[in-house]
Amino acid sequence: MTSGIKLSDLFDLGETIAKDVFCGCEYPWEVLPKINSFILELGKTLPQNDYDHPAEDVWIARTATIAPTAYIHGPCIVGRHAEIRHCAFIRGSAVIGEHAVVGNSTELKNVILFNQVQVPHYNYVGDSILGFKSHMGAGSITSNVKSDKSLVNIRIDNMTFKTDMKKVGAFLGDHVEVGCNSVLNPGTIIGRNSMIYPLSLVRGYVPEESILKQGGEIVRKNR
């Protein structure tokens, strides 16, 4: 079971400018504390001809589209041809991939969005990693803090993985589809090519090539 939640099982690291931040990590939550400092180092290496540098810790590709009402706080890198829409709120420590969409009133904090990720409508994504071409439906969010404020443990079957962190959101493998108004509880991991029904409450691990239906039933996708 543990093989399904390792970085190599979830993500195509060739689809993010932040691939080097994953070096030395086995599980996705190990990356979260490294995002802030990694952005500051990577930003210094980005070509000035391709990236604007409006603040000391913000780099925005010249081909990106940024709505005038969007707010971007560093450290942050916005990739080529990304789109940051009306009233998006980027709180910092965010890598936004090429051709990604950060939609109206969407909030990001301590995240890596791989290339072509879409969080297009009223989403909250915090302390999370979203794989290549993953998509979160309108109103779906990552819950990154437990109600009792205790450290997040990730439970899969009879196994428990300690993150030793209070803030851990969700990890979506490549090509994951999350239905509208779903809540991904702290430490949720969704395998590649899986689908989440709208209005779902998701916790733990959803294997790759699966569908999570309302009520928590998990079935294999028909190929």
C-alpha positions in Angstrom: 0.0 0.0 0.0 2.8 2.5 0.8 4.0 2.4 -2.7 0.8 4.2 -3.9 1.5 7.3 -1.8 5.1 7.9 -2.7 6.1 10.9 -4.8 7.0 8.7 -7.8 3.5 7.1 -7.8 1.6 10.5 -7.7 3.5 13.0 -9.8 5.3 13.4 -13.1 8.1 15.7 -11.8 8.8 16.8 -15.3 5.6 18.8 -15.2 6.8 21.4 -12.6 9.5 24.0 -12.4 9.8 23.0 -8.8 11.0 19.4 -9.5 14.2 19.9 -7.5 12.4 20.6 -4.3 11.3 17.0 -4.2 14.8 15.7 -4.1 15.5 13.7 -1.0 11.8 13.3 -0.2 9.9 10.0 -0.3 6.4 11.1 0.7 4.6 14.3 -0.4 4.1 15.9 3.0 7.9 16.0 3.4 8.0 18.7 0.7 5.8 21.2 2.5 8.4 22.8 4.8 10.8 23.2 1.9 8.6 25.3 -0.4 9.2 28.8 1.0 13.0 28.7 0.9 13.1 26.8 -2.4 11.1 29.5 -4.2 13.5 32.2 -2.9 16.5 30.3 -4.3 14.8 29.3 -7.6 13.5 32.8 -8.3 17.0 34.1 -8.4 17.9 31.8 -11.3 14.9 32.7 -13.5 15.7 34.5 -16.7 14.9 38.2 -16.5 13.8 38.3 -20.1 11.0 35.8 -19.3 10.0 36.9 -15.8 8.9 40.2 -14.3 10.1 40.8 -10.7 7.6 43.2 -9.2 8.7 42.4 -5.6 11.8 41.1 -3.9 10.2 37.6 -3.6 7.8 37.5 -6.5 8.5 36.3 -10.0 5.8 36.4 -12.7 6.2 35.0 -16.2 5.7 37.8 -18.8 3.2 35.5 -20.6 1.1 35.0 -17.6 -2.2 36.9 -17.3 -2.9 38.6 -13.9 -6.2 40.2 -13.1 -5.7 43.7 -11.7 -7.8 42.7 -8.7 -5.6 39.7 -7.8 -3.3 39.9 -4.8 0.0 38.1 -4.9 2.2 37.9 -1.8 5.6 36.4 -1.9 7.4 34.2 -2.1 5.7 33.2 -5.3 6.5 32.1 -8.8 3.8 32.3 -11.5 4.6 30.2 -14.5 4.4 30.8 -18.2 0.8 31.3 -19.6 -0.7 30.9 -16.2 -3.9 32.8 -15.5 -4.6 34.5 -12.1 -8.3 35.6 -12.2 -10.4 38.3 -10.4 -9.8 38.6 -6.7 -7.5 35.6 -6.4 -5.6 35.7 -3.1 -2.1 34.2 -3.1 -0.8 34.4 0.4 2.7 33.2 -0.3 4.9 30.2 -0.7 3.2 29.3 -3.9 4.5 27.8 -7.1 1.9 28.1 -9.9 2.7 26.0 -12.9 2.6 26.8 -16.6 -0.9 27.2 -18.1 -2.4 26.8 -14.6 -5.6 28.6 -13.6 -6.1 30.3 -10.3 -9.7 31.4 -10.4 -12.0 34.1 -8.9 -11.8 34.4 -5.2 -9.5 31.3 -4.9 -6.9 31.4 -2.1 -3.5 29.7 -2.1 -1.0 29.2 0.7 2.2 27.1 0.8 1.4 25.1 -2.4 2.8 23.6 -5.5 0.5 23.6 -8.5 2.0 21.5 -11.3 1.5 22.6 -14.9 -2.1 22.9 -16.2 -3.7 22.6 -12.7 -7.1 24.3 -12.5 -8.4 25.7 -9.2 -10.8 28.0 -11.0 -13.7 28.9 -8.7 -13.9 29.7 -5.0 -11.3 27.2 -3.9 -9.0 27.2 -0.9 -5.8 25.3 -1.4 -3.3 25.3 1.6 -0.3 23.2 2.4 -1.0 21.0 -0.5 0.5 19.7 -3.8 -1.7 19.3 -6.9 -0.3 17.2 -9.7 -0.3 17.7 -13.5 -3.7 18.6 -14.9 -5.5 18.0 -11.7 -8.7 20.0 -11.3 -10.8 21.1 -8.3 -14.4 21.8 -8.9 -16.1 25.0 -7.8 -16.1 25.4 -4.0 -14.0 22.4 -3.3 -11.3 23.0 -0.6 -8.3 21.5 1.1 -8.8 21.5 4.9 -5.3 21.8 6.3 -5.8 22.0 10.1 -7.6 19.5 12.3 -10.4 20.9 14.5 -8.5 20.0 17.7 -5.3 21.6 16.3 -3.3 18.4 16.9 -0.6 17.1 14.6 -1.7 15.5 11.3 -1.3 11.8 11.0 -2.1 10.1 7.7 -3.9 6.8 8.2 -4.1 4.2 5.4 -5.7 0.9 6.2 -3.9 -0.2 9.4 -0.9 2.0 8.9 -0.2 5.5 10.4 2.2 7.9 9.0 3.3 10.8 11.3 3.9 14.1 9.6 4.9 16.0 12.7 3.1 19.0 11.3 -0.1 20.8 12.4 -0.8 22.1 8.9 -1.1 19.5 6.1 -3.6 19.8 3.3 -4.1 17.4 0.4 -2.0 15.7 -2.3 -3.6 15.2 -5.6 -1.9 12.9 -8.1 -1.8 13.7 -11.8 -5.1 14.0 -13.6 -7.2 14.0 -10.5 -10.8 15.4 -10.7 -12.4 16.7 -7.5 -16.1 17.4 -7.7 -17.8 20.7 -6.7 -18.1 21.6 -3.0 -16.0 18.7 -1.8 -13.8 18.9 1.4 -10.5 17.2 1.4 -9.6 16.6 5.1 -6.0 17.2 6.4 -3.6 14.6 5.0 -5.8 13.4 2.2 -4.0 11.7 -0.7 -5.7 11.0 -4.0 -3.9 8.7 -6.5 -3.4 9.4 -10.2 -6.4 9.5 -12.6 -9.0 9.3 -9.8 -12.3 11.1 -9.5 -14.1 12.5 -6.4 -17.9 12.9 -6.6 -19.3 16.4 -5.8 -20.2 17.1 -2.2 -17.8 14.5 -0.9 -16.0 14.5 2.5 -12.7 12.9 1.7 -10.1 11.6 4.2 -7.2 9.1 4.1 -6.1 7.6 0.8 -8.0 7.1 -2.5 -6.1 4.7 -4.8 -5.2 5.6 -8.3 -7.7 4.9 -11.1 -10.6 5.0 -8.6 -13.9 6.8 -8.1 -14.9 8.0 -4.7 -18.7 8.1 -4.5 -20.9 9.8 -2.0 -20.9 8.0 1.2 -17.2 7.1 0.9 -17.6 4.1 -1.4 -14.5 3.6 -3.6 -14.8 1.7 -6.9 -12.3 1.1 -9.6 -12.7 3.1 -12.8 -13.7 1.1 -15.9 -11.0 1.3 -18.5 
